[in-house]
């Protein structure tokens, strides 16, 4: 039985582990939250940022005022 497929697979995995990842080159920034738009959206500078994985009601929906107040 040939070990060539095993060697090719091992080499591929090794070379793949050497490839730079996007998190390696990511920059960290500090910004101030200007205001809360609603329970799942904040405004930083001029940019609105929606928080991933949070499904809060909008301001005009039931519970919206409470969700916005919680973000403060």
ZIPE-V944512 format. One record per residue. RES is the residue in one small letter. SS is DSSP state (alpha for helix, beta for strand, coil for the rest). PSI is psi as a letter, one per 20 degrees, with the letter a starting at -180 (none if undefined). Layout:
<<RES | SS | PSI> <RES | SS | PSI>>
This chain:
<<x | coil | p> <x | coil | q> <x | coil | j> <x | alpha | g> <x | alpha | h> <x | alpha | g> <x | alpha | g> <x | alpha | g> <x | alpha | g> <x | alpha | g> <x | alpha | g> <x | alpha | g> <x | alpha | g> <x | alpha | g> <x | alpha | h> <x | alpha | h> <x | alpha | i> <x | alpha | i> <x | coil | p> <x | coil | q> <x | coil | r> <x | coil | h> <x | coil | h> <x | coil | h> <x | coil | j> <x | coil | q> <x | coil | q> <x | coil | p> <x | coil | q> <x | coil | p> <x | coil | r> <x | coil | p> <x | beta | p> <x | beta | g> <x | beta | r> <x | beta | p> <x | beta | g> <x | beta | a> <x | coil | i> <x | coil | j> <x | beta | p> <x | beta | r> <x | beta | p> <x | beta | o> <x | coil | c> <x | coil | j> <x | beta | p> <x | beta | p> <x | beta | p> <x | beta | p> <x | coil | p> <x | coil | p> <x | coil | j> <x | coil | p> <x | coil | n> <x | coil | q> <x | coil | q> <x | coil | r> <x | coil | h> <x | coil | j> <x | coil | r> <x | coil | p> <x | coil | i> <x | alpha | g> <x | alpha | h> <x | alpha | g> <x | alpha | g> <x | alpha | g> <x | alpha | h> <x | alpha | h> <x | alpha | h> <x | coil | none>>
